[in-house]
Amino acid sequence: MNPYEKIKDLTRQQGISVRELEKRLGYSNGYFSKWKTVSPNSDGLSKVADYFNVSVDYLLGRNQAPEWADEDDLIELDKLLESNVNMAYGGETLTPEEKQRVKDVMTGLFWEFRKRDKEK
């Protein structure tokens, strides 16, 4: 499911149209429909994620957990990622793209370590 399809699903659940979401977030008509074929920008993804209280990873379909993961694993990963919302390096706040890269690395390491722990 691409980000546009996720947005359609979320708006349907909220009882609003995609057009209404575009208005609420300050975007022009048809802004999100471009995401059917073009990669969305991080600002737009962040705004949608914040609006619906979901992660950018969810919108991008990157929330796929390994088959052996259980609900506790998913909760722990979510806590880890959300605890690092104010990321900075050298006193400068990271850009949304840099934050996403850090979260991607953290997610990969989390699953690697969790698998190792379960194999013990």
Contacts in CASP RR format, 6 or more apart in sequence:
PFRMAT RR
TARGET T0000
AUTHOR 0000-0000-0000
METHOD contacts of the structure
MODEL  1
MNPYEKIKDLTRQQGISVRELEKRLGYSNGYFSKWKTVSPNSDGLSKVAD
YFNVSVDYLLGRNQAPEWADEDDLIELDKLLESNVNMAYGGETLTPEEKQ
RVKDVMTGLFWEFRKRDKEK
1 9 0 8 1.000
1 61 0 8 1.000
2 35 0 8 1.000
2 36 0 8 1.000
3 32 0 8 1.000
3 35 0 8 1.000
3 40 0 8 1.000
3 45 0 8 1.000
3 48 0 8 1.000
3 59 0 8 1.000
3 60 0 8 1.000
3 61 0 8 1.000
4 32 0 8 1.000
4 33 0 8 1.000
4 35 0 8 1.000
4 36 0 8 1.000
6 58 0 8 1.000
6 59 0 8 1.000
6 61 0 8 1.000
7 18 0 8 1.000
7 21 0 8 1.000
7 32 0 8 1.000
7 35 0 8 1.000
7 48 0 8 1.000
7 59 0 8 1.000
8 18 0 8 1.000
10 48 0 8 1.000
10 52 0 8 1.000
10 54 0 8 1.000
11 17 0 8 1.000
11 18 0 8 1.000
11 20 0 8 1.000
11 21 0 8 1.000
14 52 0 8 1.000
16 24 0 8 1.000
18 30 0 8 1.000
18 32 0 8 1.000
18 33 0 8 1.000
19 29 0 8 1.000
19 30 0 8 1.000
21 32 0 8 1.000
21 48 0 8 1.000
21 51 0 8 1.000
22 28 0 8 1.000
22 29 0 8 1.000
22 30 0 8 1.000
22 31 0 8 1.000
22 32 0 8 1.000
24 51 0 8 1.000
25 44 0 8 1.000
25 47 0 8 1.000
25 48 0 8 1.000
25 51 0 8 1.000
27 44 0 8 1.000
32 48 0 8 1.000
40 59 0 8 1.000
42 56 0 8 1.000
42 95 0 8 1.000
42 96 0 8 1.000
42 97 0 8 1.000
42 100 0 8 1.000
43 96 0 8 1.000
45 56 0 8 1.000
45 59 0 8 1.000
45 60 0 8 1.000
46 56 0 8 1.000
46 96 0 8 1.000
48 59 0 8 1.000
49 55 0 8 1.000
49 56 0 8 1.000
49 58 0 8 1.000
49 59 0 8 1.000
55 63 0 8 1.000
55 78 0 8 1.000
55 81 0 8 1.000
56 100 0 8 1.000
57 63 0 8 1.000
57 103 0 8 1.000
57 107 0 8 1.000
62 104 0 8 1.000
62 107 0 8 1.000
65 73 0 8 1.000
65 74 0 8 1.000
65 77 0 8 1.000
65 111 0 8 1.000
66 111 0 8 1.000
66 115 0 8 1.000
68 115 0 8 1.000
68 118 0 8 1.000
69 111 0 8 1.000
69 114 0 8 1.000
73 114 0 8 1.000
76 110 0 8 1.000
76 114 0 8 1.000
77 107 0 8 1.000
77 110 0 8 1.000
77 111 0 8 1.000
80 106 0 8 1.000
80 110 0 8 1.000
81 103 0 8 1.000
81 106 0 8 1.000
81 107 0 8 1.000
84 102 0 8 1.000
84 103 0 8 1.000
84 106 0 8 1.000
86 93 0 8 1.000
87 93 0 8 1.000
87 94 0 8 1.000
87 98 0 8 1.000
87 99 0 8 1.000
87 102 0 8 1.000
88 94 0 8 1.000
89 98 0 8 1.000
94 102 0 8 1.000
END
